Amino acid sequence: MALIDVPHGVTVIAQILEKTLKNGMLVEVYLVKTQRQYEAALFVEGHYKSGPPVPRPTDNPTETAAYWMGVRPSVGLSQEEGDDVLAEVNVQNKLHHINFMDKWGVVED
């Protein structure tokens, strides 16, 4: 499937995760390289969905959703799926001596 709406300045490196949701939608998480660092990017049905650069823990984890990614829609990831995505991003940043910074959602004064 072709990826749509990849942000300018972002290079897609490799697929980390692919799963089909209960509603039949295809969700993919890719390792991407921005100008600054390696991150995870969420695609739903091939369309890029903005959100944090790595999975975020849910407030009330369940067996099927311990992490979330994306904004409108937000997609739940299991503990194993979230851990796999985090590990891949962390390994690539360490391997390339990059200090990963997650500023998504931080309001600067």
DOMI-801989 format. One record per residue (C-alpha): residue number from 1; residue in three letters; x, y, z. Coordinates in nm, 4 decimals, m for minus. Each point is the difference from the previous one (the first is absolute). Example, Ala and Ser with C-alpha at 12.3 -4.5 7.8 and 13.67 -1.06 7.14 Angstrom:
% DOMI-801989
<node i="1" aa="ALA" xx="1.2300" yy="m0.4500" zz="0.7800"/>
<node i="2" aa="SER" xx="0.1370" yy="0.3440" zz="m0.0660"/>
//
This chain:
% DOMI-801989
<node i="1" aa="MET" xx="0.0000" yy="0.0000" zz="0.0000"/>
<node i="2" aa="ALA" xx="0.1296" yy="0.3467" zz="m0.0861"/>
<node i="3" aa="LEU" xx="0.0443" yy="0.2377" zz="0.2929"/>
<node i="4" aa="ILE" xx="m0.1915" yy="0.3273" zz="m0.0273"/>
<node i="5" aa="ASP" xx="0.0567" yy="0.3383" zz="0.1682"/>
<node i="6" aa="VAL" xx="0.3560" yy="m0.0756" zz="0.1187"/>
<node i="7" aa="PRO" xx="0.1135" yy="0.3297" zz="0.1560"/>
<node i="8" aa="HIS" xx="0.2633" yy="0.2052" zz="m0.1838"/>
<node i="9" aa="GLY" xx="0.3505" yy="m0.0755" zz="0.1263"/>
<node i="10" aa="VAL" xx="m0.0932" yy="m0.3487" zz="0.1259"/>
<node i="11" aa="THR" xx="0.1591" yy="m0.3104" zz="m0.1512"/>
<node i="12" aa="VAL" xx="m0.1762" yy="m0.3339" zz="0.0477"/>
<node i="13" aa="ILE" xx="0.2592" yy="m0.2623" zz="0.0958"/>
<node i="14" aa="ALA" xx="m0.1809" yy="m0.3265" zz="0.0817"/>
<node i="15" aa="GLN" xx="m0.3266" yy="m0.1442" zz="0.1214"/>
<node i="16" aa="ILE" xx="0.0004" yy="m0.0887" zz="0.3704"/>
<node i="17" aa="LEU" xx="m0.3574" yy="m0.1192" zz="0.0479"/>
<node i="18" aa="GLU" xx="m0.3076" yy="m0.0862" zz="m0.2041"/>
<node i="19" aa="LYS" xx="m0.3380" yy="m0.1004" zz="0.1357"/>
<node i="20" aa="THR" xx="m0.3638" yy="m0.0008" zz="m0.0970"/>
<node i="21" aa="LEU" xx="m0.2402" yy="0.1608" zz="0.2455"/>
<node i="22" aa="LYS" xx="m0.3337" yy="m0.1537" zz="0.0988"/>
<node i="23" aa="ASN" xx="m0.1704" yy="0.2376" zz="m0.2437"/>
<node i="24" aa="GLY" xx="0.2145" yy="m0.1378" zz="m0.2853"/>
<node i="25" aa="MET" xx="0.2268" yy="0.3032" zz="m0.0396"/>
<node i="26" aa="LEU" xx="0.3678" yy="m0.0664" zz="m0.0691"/>
<node i="27" aa="VAL" xx="0.2389" yy="0.1690" zz="0.2431"/>
<node i="28" aa="GLU" xx="0.3732" yy="0.0203" zz="m0.0613"/>
<node i="29" aa="VAL" xx="0.2791" yy="0.1496" zz="0.2082"/>
<node i="30" aa="TYR" xx="0.3195" yy="0.0919" zz="m0.1822"/>
<node i="31" aa="LEU" xx="0.3449" yy="0.1002" zz="0.1143"/>
<node i="32" aa="VAL" xx="0.0647" yy="0.3425" zz="m0.1501"/>
<node i="33" aa="LYS" xx="0.2915" yy="0.2408" zz="m0.0011"/>
<node i="34" aa="THR" xx="m0.0665" yy="0.3669" zz="0.0543"/>
<node i="35" aa="GLN" xx="0.2660" yy="0.2666" zz="m0.0373"/>
<node i="36" aa="ARG" xx="0.0836" yy="m0.0468" zz="0.3652"/>
<node i="37" aa="GLN" xx="m0.0683" yy="m0.3601" zz="0.1060"/>
<node i="38" aa="TYR" xx="m0.1640" yy="m0.3384" zz="m0.0599"/>
<node i="39" aa="GLU" xx="m0.3671" yy="m0.0201" zz="0.0968"/>
<node i="40" aa="ALA" xx="m0.3066" yy="m0.2198" zz="m0.0467"/>
<node i="41" aa="ALA" xx="m0.2722" yy="0.1117" zz="m0.2407"/>
<node i="42" aa="LEU" xx="m0.3564" yy="m0.1288" zz="m0.0086"/>
<node i="43" aa="PHE" xx="m0.1838" yy="m0.0686" zz="m0.3257"/>
<node i="44" aa="VAL" xx="m0.3662" yy="m0.1033" zz="m0.0156"/>
<node i="45" aa="GLU" xx="m0.1078" yy="m0.1446" zz="m0.3354"/>
<node i="46" aa="GLY" xx="0.3232" yy="0.1461" zz="m0.1421"/>
<node i="47" aa="HIS" xx="m0.0696" yy="0.3552" zz="0.1230"/>
<node i="48" aa="TYR" xx="0.2431" yy="0.1654" zz="0.2433"/>
<node i="49" aa="LYS" xx="m0.1574" yy="0.0928" zz="0.3341"/>
<node i="50" aa="SER" xx="0.1666" yy="0.2631" zz="0.2149"/>
<node i="51" aa="GLY" xx="0.0810" yy="m0.0725" zz="0.3617"/>
<node i="52" aa="PRO" xx="0.2846" yy="m0.0642" zz="0.2388"/>
<node i="53" aa="PRO" xx="0.3321" yy="m0.1256" zz="m0.1430"/>
<node i="54" aa="VAL" xx="m0.0209" yy="m0.3195" zz="0.2084"/>
<node i="55" aa="PRO" xx="m0.2898" yy="m0.1883" zz="0.1631"/>
<node i="56" aa="ARG" xx="m0.1349" yy="0.1547" zz="0.3190"/>
<node i="57" aa="PRO" xx="m0.1239" yy="m0.2099" zz="0.2954"/>
<node i="58" aa="THR" xx="m0.3773" yy="0.0019" zz="0.0462"/>
<node i="59" aa="ASP" xx="m0.1503" yy="0.1282" zz="0.3238"/>
<node i="60" aa="ASN" xx="m0.1887" yy="m0.3264" zz="0.0542"/>
<node i="61" aa="PRO" xx="0.1932" yy="m0.2805" zz="m0.1729"/>
<node i="62" aa="THR" xx="m0.1806" yy="m0.3147" zz="m0.1097"/>
<node i="63" aa="GLU" xx="0.1196" yy="m0.3217" zz="m0.1586"/>
<node i="64" aa="THR" xx="m0.0601" yy="0.1403" zz="m0.3484"/>
<node i="65" aa="ALA" xx="0.0930" yy="0.3651" zz="0.0587"/>
<node i="66" aa="ALA" xx="0.2942" yy="0.0911" zz="0.2224"/>
<node i="67" aa="TYR" xx="0.1260" yy="0.2736" zz="m0.2344"/>
<node i="68" aa="TRP" xx="m0.1534" yy="0.2410" zz="m0.2497"/>
<node i="69" aa="MET" xx="0.1201" yy="0.1772" zz="m0.3117"/>
<node i="70" aa="GLY" xx="m0.1546" yy="0.2561" zz="m0.2304"/>
<node i="71" aa="VAL" xx="m0.2566" yy="0.2719" zz="0.0348"/>
<node i="72" aa="ARG" xx="m0.3419" yy="m0.0309" zz="m0.1643"/>
<node i="73" aa="PRO" xx="m0.0046" yy="m0.2924" zz="m0.0064"/>
<node i="74" aa="SER" xx="0.2031" yy="m0.1198" zz="0.2914"/>
<node i="75" aa="VAL" xx="0.1054" yy="m0.3641" zz="m0.0314"/>
<node i="76" aa="GLY" xx="0.0605" yy="m0.2342" zz="0.2929"/>
<node i="77" aa="LEU" xx="0.3054" yy="m0.2253" zz="0.0098"/>
<node i="78" aa="SER" xx="0.0529" yy="m0.3010" zz="0.2248"/>
<node i="79" aa="GLN" xx="0.2866" yy="m0.0042" zz="0.2493"/>
<node i="80" aa="GLU" xx="0.2097" yy="m0.2131" zz="m0.2353"/>
<node i="81" aa="GLU" xx="m0.0765" yy="0.2142" zz="m0.3067"/>
<node i="82" aa="GLY" xx="0.0814" yy="0.3237" zz="0.1823"/>
<node i="83" aa="ASP" xx="0.3181" yy="m0.1439" zz="0.1465"/>
<node i="84" aa="ASP" xx="0.1115" yy="m0.1191" zz="m0.3453"/>
<node i="85" aa="VAL" xx="m0.0534" yy="0.3452" zz="m0.1526"/>
<node i="86" aa="LEU" xx="0.1799" yy="0.1744" zz="0.2877"/>
<node i="87" aa="ALA" xx="0.2905" yy="m0.2443" zz="m0.0208"/>
<node i="88" aa="GLU" xx="0.0443" yy="0.0506" zz="m0.3756"/>
<node i="89" aa="VAL" xx="0.0008" yy="0.3802" zz="0.0317"/>
<node i="90" aa="ASN" xx="0.2361" yy="m0.0063" zz="0.2984"/>
<node i="91" aa="VAL" xx="0.2440" yy="m0.2422" zz="m0.1667"/>
<node i="92" aa="GLN" xx="0.0246" yy="0.2096" zz="m0.3166"/>
<node i="93" aa="ASN" xx="0.0573" yy="0.3234" zz="0.1931"/>
<node i="94" aa="LYS" xx="0.2671" yy="m0.1613" zz="0.2198"/>
<node i="95" aa="LEU" xx="0.1646" yy="m0.1685" zz="m0.2984"/>
<node i="96" aa="HIS" xx="0.0317" yy="0.3370" zz="m0.1756"/>
<node i="97" aa="HIS" xx="0.1004" yy="0.1878" zz="0.3198"/>
<node i="98" aa="ILE" xx="m0.3145" yy="0.2138" zz="m0.0040"/>
<node i="99" aa="ASN" xx="m0.1480" yy="0.1398" zz="0.3200"/>
<node i="100" aa="PHE" xx="m0.3742" yy="m0.0626" zz="m0.0489"/>
<node i="101" aa="MET" xx="m0.2264" yy="0.2863" zz="0.1069"/>
<node i="102" aa="ASP" xx="m0.3777" yy="m0.0291" zz="0.0306"/>
<node i="103" aa="LYS" xx="m0.1495" yy="0.3499" zz="0.0018"/>
<node i="104" aa="TRP" xx="m0.3396" yy="m0.1030" zz="m0.1385"/>
<node i="105" aa="GLY" xx="m0.2790" yy="0.1666" zz="0.1952"/>
<node i="106" aa="VAL" xx="0.2361" yy="0.2187" zz="0.2047"/>
<node i="107" aa="VAL" xx="m0.1118" yy="0.3605" zz="0.0182"/>
<node i="108" aa="GLU" xx="0.2874" yy="0.2452" zz="0.0072"/>
<node i="109" aa="ASP" xx="m0.0448" yy="0.3202" zz="0.1995"/>
//
